[in-house]
Amino acid sequence: MKRLFLSFVLLSWSAAFVTAELPTWESLVDKARWAQNAHNVQSWKLETMPGRPDTRRLVLESTRLLPQTDAPQRQLTVSLGCFLAVLEDAAARQGARVTWQPLTDAPGALVTLSEDPAPSTPAPNLDALAAPTVKYRTAAFSLPTPVLRDLEERYSTPTVRFHWITEPAAVAAAKAWARGAFDAEMDLPRTRDESVAYTRIGETARRLTPWGITLLPSFPKGELFWVEAFEGLFPESPGAYARDSEAMLGRALGPVEQILVVTSRGNGNLERLRTGEALQRVWMRVIDRGGRLLPLSQGLEEFPEMTPWFAEAARRWAPDGENVQMVLALFKPGPGEFLRSPRLPAASVISQ
């Protein structure tokens, strides 16, 4: 009798294990929505597939694009790759697996959720914004050479390559390139005004449109109230916005000693997604080490006036014909408590 009872218990436990439910898409997106993305526009959308509850189409949200500064949607597609990386790691945390294949008709991927027969070790940290990601209040920070080489070797693939710049003259040249490209973007009304339009000042604006550029990660909490109060009373003109942004970036780059360059072989949907997928994981490893990464993407934008900086990036960092996908400065936040930018609710990312 005891043996029969034990067999019944074991069978019941096995059946419960086999029929355990997969995590919901919303629970996974709740983590993935904190991935890095261009301009914080969070231009990701998971579309349902009729009759396939385990599969979604990850595409760009057409109402939140960057037609001036990212007309080819390259940076936004890289951002989709960052989203995929966190989606994968969030699924692994819950004993499931996310796999994907690139779409052939649009930027994005066909994403499938399934049981994981061979669970991997889940990433220790999924929330890229759990710690301050301040852009403009920076302090000097560098990683030991063995750590830099490990990051290069661990995350580079035949498609995507990571390369750290550490030689002082090369770092200075990269910072000069970044400042020049940023000035060019800010001096051109149509690209400058795209940033102005996406900037959210004040709690009400952030609540109504929880995407776009905010001041939260740029000013210590104690200063933020006064900065936003002054901006509310005396809004900046676009020209003043540009001058202040240029000065802030210059100060941010001052203490930077190491620069990360990401290149890819090929520049299609697959290569861009793979770039973002790997970049998000490097980003998290840098955070684990106490550092942060500041994107210096302006010189990689593909409107005509940016051609000199785009060409210089290719000459400096992709002499073999690779595509420069991203350039980032390594730093750590300066003193003070910084808030993180808001994100869209997970449910709003999923099309019903």
Secondary structure in CASP SS format (residue, H / E / C, confidence):
PFRMAT SS
TARGET T0000
AUTHOR 0000-0000-0000
METHOD secondary structure of the structure
MODEL  1
M C 1.00
K H 1.00
R H 1.00
L H 1.00
F H 1.00
L H 1.00
S H 1.00
F H 1.00
V H 1.00
L H 1.00
L H 1.00
S H 1.00
W H 1.00
S H 1.00
A H 1.00
A H 1.00
F H 1.00
V H 1.00
T C 1.00
A C 1.00
E C 1.00
L C 1.00
P C 1.00
T C 1.00
W H 1.00
E H 1.00
S H 1.00
L H 1.00
V H 1.00
D H 1.00
K H 1.00
A H 1.00
R C 1.00
W C 1.00
A C 1.00
Q C 1.00
N C 1.00
A H 1.00
H H 1.00
N H 1.00
V C 1.00
Q C 1.00
S C 1.00
W C 1.00
K E 1.00
L E 1.00
E E 1.00
T E 1.00
M C 1.00
P C 1.00
G C 1.00
R C 1.00
P C 1.00
D C 1.00
T E 1.00
R E 1.00
R E 1.00
L E 1.00
V E 1.00
L C 1.00
E C 1.00
S C 1.00
T C 1.00
R C 1.00
L C 1.00
L C 1.00
P C 1.00
Q C 1.00
T C 1.00
D C 1.00
A C 1.00
P C 1.00
Q C 1.00
R H 1.00
Q H 1.00
L H 1.00
T H 1.00
V H 1.00
S H 1.00
L H 1.00
G H 1.00
C H 1.00
F H 1.00
L H 1.00
A H 1.00
V H 1.00
L H 1.00
E H 1.00
D H 1.00
A H 1.00
A H 1.00
A H 1.00
R H 1.00
Q C 1.00
G C 1.00
A E 1.00
R E 1.00
V E 1.00
T E 1.00
W E 1.00
Q E 1.00
P E 1.00
L C 1.00
T C 1.00
D C 1.00
A C 1.00
P C 1.00
G E 1.00
A E 1.00
L E 1.00
V E 1.00
T E 1.00
L E 1.00
S E 1.00
E E 1.00
D C 1.00
P C 1.00
A C 1.00
P C 1.00
S C 1.00
T C 1.00
P C 1.00
A C 1.00
P C 1.00
N C 1.00
L C 1.00
D C 1.00
A C 1.00
L C 1.00
A C 1.00
A C 1.00
P C 1.00
T C 1.00
V C 1.00
K C 1.00
Y C 1.00
R C 1.00
T E 1.00
A E 1.00
A C 1.00
F C 1.00
S C 1.00
L C 1.00
P C 1.00
T H 1.00
P H 1.00
V H 1.00
L H 1.00
R H 1.00
D H 1.00
L H 1.00
E H 1.00
E H 1.00
R H 1.00
Y H 1.00
S C 1.00
T C 1.00
P C 1.00
T C 1.00
V E 1.00
R E 1.00
F E 1.00
H E 1.00
W E 1.00
I E 1.00
T C 1.00
E C 1.00
P H 1.00
A H 1.00
A H 1.00
V H 1.00
A H 1.00
A H 1.00
A H 1.00
K H 1.00
A H 1.00
W H 1.00
A H 1.00
R H 1.00
G H 1.00
A H 1.00
F H 1.00
D H 1.00
A H 1.00
E H 1.00
M H 1.00
D H 1.00
L C 1.00
P H 1.00
R H 1.00
T H 1.00
R H 1.00
D H 1.00
E H 1.00
S H 1.00
V H 1.00
A H 1.00
Y H 1.00
T E 1.00
R E 1.00
I C 1.00
G C 1.00
E H 1.00
T H 1.00
A H 1.00
R H 1.00
R H 1.00
L H 1.00
T C 1.00
P C 1.00
W C 1.00
G C 1.00
I E 1.00
T E 1.00
L C 1.00
L C 1.00
P C 1.00
S C 1.00
F C 1.00
P C 1.00
K H 1.00
G H 1.00
E H 1.00
L H 1.00
F H 1.00
W H 1.00
V H 1.00
E H 1.00
A H 1.00
F H 1.00
E H 1.00
G H 1.00
L H 1.00
F C 1.00
P C 1.00
E C 1.00
S C 1.00
P H 1.00
G H 1.00
A H 1.00
Y H 1.00
A H 1.00
R H 1.00
D H 1.00
S H 1.00
E H 1.00
A H 1.00
M H 1.00
L H 1.00
G H 1.00
R H 1.00
A H 1.00
L H 1.00
G C 1.00
P C 1.00
V C 1.00
E C 1.00
Q C 1.00
I E 1.00
L E 1.00
V E 1.00
V E 1.00
T E 1.00
S E 1.00
R C 1.00
G C 1.00
N C 1.00
G C 1.00
N H 1.00
L H 1.00
E H 1.00
R H 1.00
L H 1.00
R H 1.00
T H 1.00
G H 1.00
E H 1.00
A H 1.00
L H 1.00
Q H 1.00
R H 1.00
V H 1.00
W H 1.00
M H 1.00
R H 1.00
V H 1.00
I H 1.00
D H 1.00
R C 1.00
G C 1.00
G C 1.00
R E 1.00
L E 1.00
L E 1.00
P E 1.00
L C 1.00
S C 1.00
Q H 1.00
G H 1.00
L H 1.00
E C 1.00
E C 1.00
F C 1.00
P H 1.00
E H 1.00
M H 1.00
T H 1.00
P H 1.00
W H 1.00
F H 1.00
A H 1.00
E H 1.00
A H 1.00
A H 1.00
R H 1.00
R H 1.00
W H 1.00
A C 1.00
P C 1.00
D C 1.00
G C 1.00
E C 1.00
N E 1.00
V E 1.00
Q E 1.00
M E 1.00
V E 1.00
L E 1.00
A E 1.00
L E 1.00
F E 1.00
K E 1.00
P E 1.00
G C 1.00
P C 1.00
G C 1.00
E C 1.00
F C 1.00
L C 1.00
R C 1.00
S C 1.00
P C 1.00
R C 1.00
L C 1.00
P C 1.00
A H 1.00
A H 1.00
S H 1.00
V H 1.00
I E 1.00
S C 1.00
Q C 1.00
END
